[in-house]
Amino acid sequence: MEQYGQDERIDHRSHADRGLTEQPTIHEGVVARELEKKDVISDRCEINRQIKADNALLRERLRQKQQQQAQQRQDKKKNRDSWERKNFSGSAF
């Protein structure tokens, strides 16, 4: 891939071994894709649609959790700064 100017790399490890929380999709295959082109719902493609929706929900929840943690850190710092100003203002350090 490098010789074609691609930055992506192929990794043989599982999602778990790579530390990924998302679920991997399954191989759909040519037949399933052809069915979908003909507006026939393929079980394999349907499973992948569900996996992708679940992964999107997981990413959103993780993003929300990270935002909450960042807000908690900011609040903690504000409280600490406020406490220090209140308790150390005018002291001779």
N, C-alpha and C positions, 0 to 999 in steps of 0.2 A: 504494500500500500504506500510505503514511503516513496518508492520510485515514481508513483503517480501523483505525488504532491499531497497525499492524504495524511492528516495528523492522527487519525483514529488508529487504534491498535487493537488487535484481537487478543483476548484474554481467555484462556481455557478454564479458568477457575469458576466455580459456581458463584451465584450471587452472594450466598452466605459467606463463602471463603473470601470474597472481595469486600465484605462488610456492607453490602447493599441491603436495604430493608425492603425494597420493592420485590414483588413476585415476578419471575420471568414469564414471558409469554411462551406459548407452545408453537411448534412448527406447523404451519397451515398446509403447505403443499400446493401444488399446481391445481389439483382437482378442486380443492376448496375455493381457491381464488377464482377459478373459472365458473364455479357455481354462483359465487357472489356477483360476478359480472353479469350473470343472467338473472339477477334479482332473486336467487334462491339462497336462503339462509343456510350457511354451512355451520355445523356444530363447532368445528374447530375455530372458525372465525368469530363465532359468537362467544366462545370461551375467551378468546383473546380480547374481544371488546370489553368483557366483564373484568378481566385482569387489568386492562388499561384504565378502566374507570376506577377500580379499586386502588390502583397505584396513584392516580391523580388525587383521590381523596386522601390517601396516606401522605402524599407530598404537601397537600394543603394543611393537614393537621400538624405535620412537622413544622411547616412555616409558621403556623399560629403559635405553636409551642415555643419556637425560637423567639418570636416577637414578645411573648409573655415573659420569657426569661430575660430578654434584653430590657424590658420595661421594669422588671423587678430589680435588676442591677442598677438601673438609673434611679429608681425610687430609693434604694438602699444608700446609694451615694449621696443623693439629695438629703436624706435624713441624717447621714453621718456629717455632711458638710454643715447642715443647719445646727446640729448638736455641737459641733466644734466651734462654730461662730458664737453660739449662745454661751458656751462654757469657757471659751478661751479668749473672748473679746476683751481687750484691755489688759490682758495678763502680760507679764514681762518675761516672755520666753525668748 
